[in-house]
């Protein structure tokens, strides 16, 4: 028997549901005379064109940390290059029997992949999957008529009502329990491998994020012991370091969603932190909500949740799109956000909404263009959340912003970056302007600072956008 553990979006040893089950089975059933054991990760072959270099670097830091952690227990981490189907097929072909363990992934394309893996493996053994990515497994929270929720607030209410102490049970995944079997590791010579230690990333910009369990847990604890106290007050201001910054770690699973909820709820006992913690928990529940939507409505991978909005006649001007991508729209808050994204692989959430709504409502460009561009650059790319956020901003999704409520980028800028601190950081052409003039610099100032004139008239485009949405809403 080959006992195989497949790391996916759970790049940690601590509090890992599938790993806990794997350890338990190996501890009780392993036969030293004929069994083998393997821990592996599969990286699909792809370019950086849709999987940004900064994201790959973060992933490799996570894998390197996991590699070193496994080494402490005597185990290796095999990192294979290729398609999941080909790798698993190879493992099956070179084993008499296989017992494969992994945590579930709920994105439509991953569900399709796992069905393929099941078909490949069923003649040789078992494919054992467990819920670890979210607290509420998709399908577990339904309305009274057994249909899925498509509005956040009632979903949140039921989610909170179902929580109990067992929801945060930490899974015992102590590899010491099977350390004695480390001498019986399986190493495939038939599959292309990646040596992450040899990868060279010559990134010009310093990254704000470092991968690995230690970094993720440090960020989580620091946030919940400091910034969470004012989170409800400061989270919308991009110039202030007021958010948790754990989204990349939560996506790649260096920290578990149970740890996030458990540590957050412990802080609710502190009255000074209560409002901030409650607000942050609400954001975590949005993540749960969007995972449920992606699971129940897989068609959103290619189209609008509200299907009639697939009929909107987007203008899709390539020149305007390129200016949006490069932060040259003439709208300072939008340009600051886009430049931050390209430079750092991350963007403040308030600015994500502003830039997304500007693309879809002011430039009338298909939200899928923006979704893809974000996917190309975000370190914390998560399909369910990225898709949910874009469809919210574009008014095409579930429980989304009504199409007639369109952000005014000038007012958003004044409200959330009043002194222009964020804008000046990423749009240095405007660093000499004061807070009064920086949000909507006049033409003379624009000429002197060599900053582009506004690409469109917001108020005119707002009216056009409303008419376009109204035409397919009846």
C-alpha positions as a printed Julia matrix, in Angstrom:
474×3 Matrix{Float64}:
   0.0    0.0     0.0
   1.19   3.52   -0.83
  -0.12   5.97    1.77
  -0.07   9.3    -0.02
  -0.8   12.78    1.32
  -1.49  15.49   -1.25
  -0.93  19.04    0.01
  -3.07  21.57   -1.87
  -4.43  24.76   -0.26
  -3.37  23.54    3.18
   0.36  24.26    3.3
   0.8   23.62    7.01
   1.2   20.73    9.41
  -0.77  22.27   12.3
  -4.54  21.86   12.65
  -5.03  20.1     9.32
  -8.15  17.93    8.99
  -7.07  15.59    6.17
  -3.55  15.3     7.56
  -4.97  14.38   10.96
  -7.0   11.56    9.38
  -4.0   10.46    7.32
  -1.75  10.26   10.39
  -4.38   8.26   12.29
  -4.75   5.7     9.49
  -1.0    5.34    8.9
  -0.31   4.98   12.62
  -2.79   2.11   12.94
  -2.37   0.29    9.62
   1.16   0.8     8.3
   2.97  -2.43    7.46
   6.73  -1.93    7.47
   7.29  -4.96    5.26
   5.26  -3.8     2.27
   3.92  -0.26    2.7
   5.32   3.1     1.61
   4.48   6.69    2.51
   4.7    9.95    0.56
   3.91  13.64    1.03
   3.65  15.63   -2.18
   2.49  18.84   -3.85
   1.64  19.3    -7.53
   2.39  22.54   -9.33
   0.74  22.71  -12.71
   2.93  23.83  -15.58
   2.06  27.42  -16.35
   3.66  30.71  -17.17
   3.47  33.82  -15.04
   0.97  35.31  -17.49
  -2.01  34.14  -15.43
  -0.25  33.25  -12.22
   1.83  36.27  -11.24
   5.5   35.98  -10.38
   4.97  37.52   -6.94
   2.29  34.92   -6.24
   4.62  32.1    -7.32
   7.36  33.48   -5.08
   4.97  33.55   -2.13
   3.85  29.99   -2.91
   7.45  28.77   -3.06
   8.18  30.39    0.29
   5.21  28.49    1.72
   6.42  25.25    0.17
   9.95  25.82    1.42
   8.64  26.37    4.94
   6.51  23.22    4.69
   9.49  21.29    3.3
  11.63  22.29    6.3
   8.85  21.47    8.74
   8.4   17.96    7.33
  12.18  17.46    7.45
  12.09  17.94   11.21
  10.03  14.75   11.4
  12.2   12.87    8.91
   9.88  13.26    5.91
  10.45  14.73    2.46
   8.08  16.87    0.43
   8.01  15.79   -3.2
   7.06  18.7    -5.47
   5.9   17.49   -8.84
   5.46  19.45  -12.04
   2.62  18.58  -14.38
  -1.11  17.98  -14.43
  -2.75  16.45  -11.37
  -4.26  13.67  -13.48
  -0.9   12.65  -14.94
   0.87  12.7   -11.57
  -1.79  10.61   -9.8
  -1.96   8.21  -12.74
   1.78   7.71  -12.48
   1.61   7.06   -8.74
  -1.14   4.5    -9.34
   0.72   2.75  -12.15
   3.79   2.31   -9.95
   1.93   1.1    -6.86
  -0.02  -2.09   -6.15
  -2.51  -0.17   -4.05
  -2.9    3.47   -3.02
  -4.71   5.37   -0.28
  -4.71   9.07   -1.17
  -5.65  11.82    1.3
  -6.34  15.51    0.66
  -8.52  18.39    1.73
 -11.41  19.41   -0.5
 -11.37  22.35   -2.86
 -14.73  23.8    -3.85
 -14.02  25.83   -6.97
 -15.93  24.4    -9.98
 -12.76  23.49  -11.89
 -11.26  21.78   -8.83
 -14.42  19.73   -8.29
 -14.14  18.61  -11.92
 -10.47  17.72  -11.41
 -11.21  15.67   -8.29
 -13.87  13.68  -10.14
 -11.18  12.8   -12.68
  -8.77  11.81   -9.9
 -11.43   9.56   -8.39
 -11.9    7.78  -11.71
  -8.14   7.32  -12.08
  -7.66   5.96   -8.6
 -10.74   3.82   -8.01
  -9.23   0.63   -9.49
  -6.18   0.9    -7.25
  -7.49   2.29   -4.0
  -9.28   5.18   -2.34
  -9.37   8.96   -2.62
 -10.23  10.38    0.81
 -11.32  14.03    0.95
 -12.09  16.22    3.96
 -13.37  19.75    4.59
 -10.68  22.12    5.81
 -10.85  25.22    3.59
 -14.0   26.7     5.11
 -15.77  26.36    8.44
 -19.16  25.62    6.86
 -18.83  22.99    4.16
 -20.79  24.07    1.07
 -24.26  22.58    1.25
 -24.3   22.53    5.05
 -26.04  25.91    5.43
 -29.29  26.07    3.48
 -32.6   27.88    3.7
 -35.61  26.09    5.15
 -36.61  24.95    1.66
 -33.11  23.4     1.23
 -32.08  25.93   -1.4
 -28.79  27.86   -1.06
 -28.68  31.38    0.32
 -28.01  34.08   -2.25
 -28.22  37.02    0.17
 -25.41  37.53    2.68
 -27.25  38.76    5.8
 -29.57  35.77    6.33
 -26.65  33.45    5.52
 -24.57  35.19    8.16
 -27.35  34.93   10.73
 -27.77  31.2    10.22
 -24.01  30.67   10.11
 -23.59  32.33   13.51
 -26.55  30.42   14.95
 -24.97  27.1    13.94
 -21.6   27.85   15.51
 -20.7   25.92   18.62
 -17.54  25.0    20.48
 -16.98  21.98   18.21
 -16.79  24.25   15.17
 -13.3   25.25   16.2
 -11.97  21.87   17.28
  -8.27  21.77   16.54
  -7.26  18.66   14.61
  -4.33  16.69   15.98
  -1.89  16.41   13.1
   1.27  15.63   15.06
   3.72  13.91   12.72
   5.64  12.54   15.69
   3.0    9.82   15.75
   4.3    8.37   12.48
   7.94   9.51   12.57
   9.07   5.86   12.73
   7.76   5.29    9.2
   9.88   8.05    7.63
  12.44   5.47    6.51
   9.81   3.9     4.24
   9.25   6.88    1.95
   8.3    6.45   -1.69
  10.21   8.5    -4.25
   9.03   8.51   -7.83
  11.68   8.61  -10.54
   9.03   8.81  -13.26
   7.57  12.25  -12.54
   9.21  15.61  -13.21
  10.08  17.34   -9.95
  10.68  20.95   -8.95
  13.52  22.01   -6.71
  12.07  25.12   -5.13
  15.38  26.0    -3.54
  16.9   26.54   -6.96
  14.19  28.93   -8.19
  15.49  32.46   -8.69
  13.16  35.44   -8.49
  14.77  38.74   -9.33
  11.89  40.92   -8.2
  12.65  44.62   -8.39
  10.14  45.55   -5.72
  10.24  44.44   -2.12
   7.25  42.28   -1.32
   5.05  43.1     1.65
   4.18  39.44    2.08
   6.36  36.51    3.04
   5.08  32.97    2.76
   5.08  30.2     5.35
   3.27  29.12    8.49
   5.43  31.13   10.87
   4.81  34.39    8.98
   1.07  33.76    8.64
   0.51  32.93   12.3
   2.61  35.92   13.38
   0.46  38.26   11.26
  -2.76  36.75   12.6
  -1.74  37.1    16.24
  -0.38  40.6    15.75
  -3.6   41.75   14.14
  -5.87  40.26   16.78
  -3.8   41.75   19.57
  -3.36  45.24   18.11
  -5.1   46.47   14.96
  -8.38  44.63   15.5
  -9.3   47.11   18.26
  -9.88  49.82   15.63
 -10.61  47.59   12.66
 -14.23  48.72   12.38
 -13.07  52.34   12.26
  -9.94  52.14   10.09
 -10.37  49.22    7.7
 -11.61  51.41    4.83
  -8.67  53.83    4.84
  -5.95  52.57    2.48
  -3.18  54.82    3.86
  -3.58  53.21    7.29
  -2.26  49.76    8.08
  -5.6   48.74    9.56
  -6.33  45.33    8.03
  -5.11  41.84    8.9
  -3.04  41.22    5.72
  -3.56  37.47    6.18
  -5.52  36.86    2.96
  -2.58  35.19    1.11
  -1.97  32.92    4.09
  -5.61  32.02    4.43
  -5.77  31.18    0.72
  -2.69  28.96    0.68
  -3.61  27.48    4.04
  -0.56  28.35    6.13
  -3.14  29.19    8.78
  -6.49  27.46    9.18
  -9.89  29.11    9.03
 -10.63  27.51   12.41
  -7.68  29.33   13.96
  -8.96  32.63   12.59
 -12.46  32.19   14.03
 -11.28  30.66   17.28
  -8.73  33.36   18.08
 -11.14  36.09   16.99
 -13.97  34.83   19.19
 -11.64  34.68   22.17
 -11.01  38.38   21.67
 -14.75  39.15   21.86
 -14.37  38.75   25.63
 -12.37  41.97   25.52
 -14.95  44.76   25.42
 -12.46  47.18   23.85
 -11.93  44.8    20.92
 -15.55  43.65   20.53
 -16.71  45.92   17.67
 -13.53  45.43   15.67
 -13.6   41.66   16.1
 -17.27  41.45   15.12
 -16.57  43.43   11.97
 -13.62  41.19   11.07
 -15.67  38.05   11.69
 -18.26  39.43    9.28
 -15.53  39.66    6.63
 -14.58  36.03    7.27
 -18.22  35.06    6.82
 -18.27  36.86    3.44
 -15.52  34.41    2.45
 -17.68  31.5     3.57
 -20.64  32.97    1.67
 -18.74  33.34   -1.61
 -17.44  29.76   -1.36
 -21.04  28.59   -1.03
 -22.02  30.61   -4.1
 -19.17  29.2    -6.2
 -20.14  25.67   -5.15
 -23.87  25.96   -5.81
 -23.66  28.13   -8.94
 -20.61  26.94  -10.91
 -21.68  28.85  -14.02
 -20.27  32.03  -12.42
 -16.83  30.9   -13.53
 -17.73  32.17  -17.01
 -20.79  34.37  -16.59
 -22.86  36.68  -14.45
 -24.67  35.29  -11.43
 -27.72  37.29  -12.55
 -27.83  35.78  -16.02
 -29.68  38.62  -17.73
 -26.63  40.81  -17.19
 -24.71  38.65  -19.62
 -26.66  40.64  -22.22
 -25.13  43.99  -21.29
 -23.4   45.62  -24.25
 -20.01  46.46  -22.77
 -17.91  48.96  -24.7
 -14.66  47.05  -24.01
 -12.34  49.78  -25.26
  -8.85  48.22  -25.29
  -7.04  51.56  -25.01
  -9.07  52.58  -21.96
  -8.54  49.15  -20.44
  -4.77  49.48  -20.84
  -4.83  52.87  -19.18
  -6.81  51.4   -16.28
  -4.31  48.52  -15.99
  -1.37  50.92  -15.9
  -2.9   53.45  -13.52
  -3.22  56.23  -16.08
  -6.94  57.02  -15.97
  -6.58  60.56  -14.61
  -8.52  59.58  -11.51
  -5.9   59.59   -8.71
  -7.5   57.09   -6.32
  -8.07  54.62   -9.17
  -4.53  55.04  -10.5
  -3.03  54.63   -7.03
  -4.87  51.35   -6.56
  -3.88  49.9    -9.92
  -0.24  50.85   -9.42
  -0.24  49.28   -5.96
  -1.65  46.07   -7.44
   0.98  45.79  -10.17
   3.84  46.81   -7.89
   3.01  44.8    -4.78
   0.63  42.03   -5.84
  -2.01  43.31   -3.44
  -4.56  46.1    -3.16
  -6.52  47.49   -0.23
 -10.08  46.15   -0.26
 -11.81  49.54   -0.36
  -9.7   50.46   -3.38
 -10.48  47.09   -5.01
 -14.13  48.1    -4.97
 -13.38  51.59   -6.3
 -11.19  50.37   -9.17
 -13.58  47.56  -10.07
 -16.61  49.81  -10.19
 -14.69  52.39  -12.19
 -13.8   49.78  -14.81
 -17.33  48.42  -15.12
 -19.47  51.53  -14.65
 -17.24  54.41  -15.8
 -15.35  52.65  -18.59
 -18.13  50.14  -19.34
 -15.65  47.28  -19.65
 -16.7   43.7   -18.98
 -16.02  42.75  -15.35
 -14.37  39.52  -16.56
 -11.53  41.57  -18.04
 -10.87  43.06  -14.63
 -11.32  39.76  -12.82
  -8.65  38.21  -15.04
  -6.25  41.13  -14.58
  -6.59  40.88  -10.8
  -6.02  37.13  -11.08
  -2.79  37.79  -12.95
  -1.39  40.01  -10.21
  -2.92  39.25   -6.8
  -0.82  37.2    -4.39
  -4.0   36.44   -2.43
  -5.99  35.41   -5.51
  -8.93  33.29   -4.46
 -11.44  32.47   -7.18
 -14.58  32.63   -5.03
 -13.66  35.93   -3.39
 -12.24  37.54   -6.51
 -15.26  36.57   -8.57
 -17.64  37.57   -5.79
 -15.98  40.95   -5.34
 -16.0   41.72   -9.04
 -19.62  40.72   -9.52
 -20.58  42.76   -6.45
 -18.93  45.85   -7.92
 -20.31  45.2   -11.4
 -23.84  44.65   -9.99
 -24.03  41.3   -11.79
 -23.66  39.08   -8.72
 -25.66  37.85   -5.77
 -26.45  40.43   -3.08
 -24.44  42.93   -5.12
 -24.39  46.71   -5.24
 -27.54  47.88   -7.12
 -26.61  49.0   -10.62
 -27.91  52.54  -10.03
 -25.64  53.06   -7.0
 -22.33  53.94   -8.6
 -19.29  55.07   -6.65
 -18.17  58.6    -7.35
 -14.36  58.14   -7.43
 -13.79  61.73   -6.32
 -16.01  61.42   -3.26
 -14.55  58.0    -2.42
 -11.09  59.54   -2.6
 -11.98  62.47   -0.34
 -13.72  60.24    2.17
 -11.16  57.44    2.46
  -7.87  59.2     1.63
  -8.64  62.76    2.8
  -5.04  63.98    2.89
  -3.99  62.07   -0.22
  -1.39  60.05    1.67
  -2.24  56.84   -0.2
  -2.4   58.61   -3.57
   0.99  60.29   -3.08
   2.61  56.97   -2.24
   1.65  55.36   -5.54
   1.16  58.39   -7.81
   4.32  60.41   -7.11
   3.48  62.86   -9.9
   0.96  64.37   -7.49
   3.1   64.38   -4.35
   3.34  68.18   -4.32
  -0.42  68.72   -4.27
  -2.28  69.3    -1.03
  -5.25  67.28    0.18
  -7.69  69.78   -1.28
  -6.4   69.54   -4.86
  -5.07  66.01   -5.1
  -8.39  64.21   -5.51
  -9.44  66.17   -8.56
  -6.47  68.17   -9.78
  -7.37  70.96  -12.2
  -6.0   71.0   -15.74
  -3.2   73.45  -15.01
  -1.94  71.33  -12.14
  -2.2   68.22  -14.29
  -0.05  69.79  -17.01
   2.6   70.94  -14.57
   2.82  67.56  -12.84
   2.69  65.57  -16.1
  -0.35  63.61  -14.95
  -2.97  62.42  -17.5
  -6.26  64.21  -17.92
  -9.36  62.21  -16.87
 -10.05  59.45  -19.34
 -13.83  59.97  -19.14
 -16.44  62.2   -17.53
 -17.71  60.26  -14.53
 -21.15  61.88  -14.45
 -21.87  61.29  -18.13
 -20.71  57.66  -17.94
 -22.81  57.07  -14.84
 -25.97  57.93  -16.78
 -24.95  55.74  -19.72
 -24.19  52.81  -17.39
 -27.57  53.1   -15.68
 -29.35  53.06  -19.05
 -27.39  50.0   -20.2
 -28.28  48.07  -17.05
 -31.87  49.24  -17.12
 -32.24  48.05  -20.74
 -31.6   44.42  -19.71
 -33.3   44.6   -16.31
 -36.9   44.69  -17.48
